[in-house]
Amino acid sequence: MAKNKLNVLVVFYSMSGNVAKLAKAVADGARSVRDTDVRTRQVDEIVPKDKWNDAMKKVKEELRDIPIATMDDLAWADGIAFGTPTRYGNMSAQMKEYIDQTGGLWLKGALENKVAGVFTSTSTQHGGQETTIITSMVPLFHLGMIVVGIPYSEQRLFAIDPVTGGSPYGASSVSGPMADRAPTANDLEIAKTLGRRIAEISRKITGK
Ligand SMILES: Cc1cc2nc3c(=O)[nH]c(=O)nc-3n(C[C@H](O)[C@H](O)[C@H](O)COP(=O)(O)O)c2cc1C
């Protein structure tokens, strides 16, 4: 193992699978940076099992091998990508519940100067991707993290057809009214760019 291995955590919540697909692309992007260890984790579910519908059960099954995120994963990471579906223009309660466990880390300043980025998915094109990403950044600033987006040197941000996600604030996808429109190739490439960028900036910050 390289001496100065960089650690990147991709932590997400996904109910119908779209954010999970973006998470995989973000992780691939981070992994493409040399000597980078990537952990992919999902946050714990708070919807009681007896309320899961068939679509949700199917996704839970697909994601069953992805470990549940802990506070140790945050402490381990040099850079962190947070992925959440949009819920009325904000992050999901599941992701909020995870972030709300960081009090102990906050007290110690343990997350200060770690690099962070955010990705999301909405059903509708103008349904709040940007508000979700920006409001998700607010607690990250409290934690002292160095929050990054995606600059327009990523030319795929200019794409408009087919309908595309991705913005200067972070990676995203539009899943349609039934949440069954998977992230497009453009969305996935932008997500990779976010992962790569988090890793590259983390390397600069840590000097690893
Ligand atoms: C309670 C609730 C609130 C939602 N709020 C929004 C919203 O504000 N805007 C939007 O376009 N989609 C909204 N959606 C749809 C999801 O954000 C969308 O289907 C997303 O792609 C799901 O991601 P996932 O497949 O990773 O679970 C909402 C869904 C639920 C269940």
The ligand as an ORCA input file, in Angstrom:
! r2SCAN-3c Opt
* xyz 0 1
  C     -41.219     12.861      0.062
  C     -40.622     13.106     -1.278
  C     -40.301     14.395     -1.655
  C     -39.758     14.645     -2.918
  N     -39.470     15.924     -3.274
  C     -39.077     16.183     -4.526
  C     -38.861     17.517     -4.955
  O     -38.907     18.487     -4.183
  N     -38.553     17.727     -6.250
  C     -38.457     16.702     -7.161
  O     -38.254     16.942     -8.349
  N     -38.571     15.406     -6.752
  C     -38.883     15.140     -5.468
  N     -39.032     13.837     -5.055
  C     -38.627     12.755     -5.951
  C     -37.219     12.208     -5.694
  O     -36.324     13.228     -5.315
  C     -36.688     11.548     -6.960
  O     -37.555     10.500     -7.352
  C     -35.262     11.030     -6.848
  O     -34.804     10.717     -8.146
  C     -35.174      9.796     -5.962
  O     -33.829      9.397     -5.805
  P     -33.496      7.871     -5.466
  O     -33.935      7.060     -6.670
  O     -32.034      7.795     -5.269
  O     -34.270      7.492     -4.240
  C     -39.527     13.573     -3.810
  C     -39.811     12.260     -3.393
  C     -40.346     12.018     -2.142
  C     -40.658     10.602     -1.733
*
